[in-house]
């Protein structure tokens, strides 16, 4: 496994990659998740492997499934299922690159989750 980029390098790479671009500083009321969406997002974080995946993606600008399979002690199909749950919750997003999908954290989705939790 390669070295993770430094925070400064991550920031510059994220600026060049709209998939991983940082969210706007403020989330307005129209962007707050409703109760059902907030519950879905929270449920997606209910498995330790999904937390590991989010941490891994936050340390990198993007990551393909094969890299995550090499990092996690799980079968490819299991990792793909965890990615599906996170994607459906709006916490990650993927871009198809030929036969592979490159994933990154949805900064907007993460900001919505944080803002929704802050309203509790």
C-alpha positions in Angstrom: 0.0 0.0 0.0 1.4 3.4 -1.0 1.9 6.4 1.3 -1.1 8.6 1.9 -0.8 12.2 0.7 -0.1 14.9 3.2 -3.1 17.2 4.2 -1.7 20.0 2.0 -1.4 17.7 -1.0 -4.8 16.3 -0.3 -6.2 19.8 -0.3 -4.6 20.7 -3.6 -5.7 17.5 -5.2 -9.2 17.9 -4.0 -9.4 21.4 -5.5 -8.6 19.8 -8.9 -11.1 17.0 -8.5 -14.7 18.1 -8.2 -15.6 14.6 -6.8 -13.6 15.4 -3.6 -14.1 19.1 -3.6 -14.7 20.6 -0.1 -18.2 21.7 0.6 -19.4 25.3 1.0 -18.7 26.6 4.4 -22.4 26.8 5.4 -25.3 24.4 4.8 -28.5 26.3 4.4 -31.8 24.9 5.8 -32.9 23.6 2.4 -29.9 21.3 2.3 -30.4 19.8 5.7 -31.4 16.1 5.5 -34.9 15.2 6.5 -35.3 12.7 9.3 -35.5 9.7 7.0 -32.3 10.7 5.1 -30.5 11.5 8.4 -31.5 8.0 9.7 -30.3 6.4 6.4 -26.9 8.2 6.7 -26.5 7.3 10.3 -27.4 3.7 9.7 -24.7 3.6 7.0 -22.2 4.4 9.6 -23.4 1.6 11.9 -20.8 -0.9 10.7 -17.1 -0.6 11.7 -15.9 -1.5 8.2 -17.8 1.4 6.7 -16.1 3.8 9.2 -12.8 2.3 8.1 -13.7 2.8 4.4 -14.6 6.5 5.1 -11.4 7.0 7.0 -9.4 5.4 4.1 -11.2 7.6 1.5 -10.6 10.7 3.6 -6.9 10.0 3.7 -6.8 9.7 -0.1 -8.3 11.8 -2.9 -9.8 8.7 -4.4 -9.6 4.9 -4.2 -10.6 2.0 -6.4 -12.3 -1.1 -4.9 -9.3 -3.3 -5.5 -7.2 -1.0 -3.3 -9.8 -1.2 -0.5 -9.9 -5.0 -0.8 -6.1 -5.1 -0.4 -6.4 -2.8 2.7 -9.3 -4.6 4.4 -9.4 -8.3 5.3 -12.6 -8.8 3.4 -13.7 -10.4 0.1 -14.3 -8.1 -2.9 -18.0 -8.7 -2.8 -18.3 -7.7 0.9 -16.3 -4.5 0.3 -18.6 -3.8 -2.7 -21.7 -4.2 -0.6 -20.3 -1.8 2.0 -19.5 0.7 -0.7 -23.0 0.4 -2.1 -24.5 1.2 1.3 -22.3 4.3 1.8 -23.1 5.4 -1.8 -26.8 5.0 -1.4 -26.6 7.1 1.9 -24.9 9.9 -0.1 -21.7 9.7 1.9 -19.4 8.5 -0.9 -19.6 8.8 -4.7 -17.9 6.9 -7.5 -16.8 7.6 -11.0 -16.4 4.9 -13.5 -12.9 4.8 -15.0 -12.9 2.0 -17.6 -13.5 -1.3 -15.9 -13.0 0.2 -12.4 -14.9 2.6 -10.2 -12.9 5.3 -8.3 -14.5 6.3 -5.0 -14.2 9.4 -2.9 -16.0 10.8 0.1 -18.9 13.1 -0.9 -17.9 16.2 1.0 -21.4 17.6 0.5 -23.0 14.5 1.9 -20.6 14.5 4.9 -21.4 18.1 5.5 -25.2 17.4 5.3 -24.7 14.6 7.8 -22.8 16.8 10.2 -25.3 19.6 9.9 -28.2 17.2 10.4 -26.6 15.8 13.6 -26.0 19.3 14.8 -29.7 20.0 14.8 -30.5 17.1 17.2 
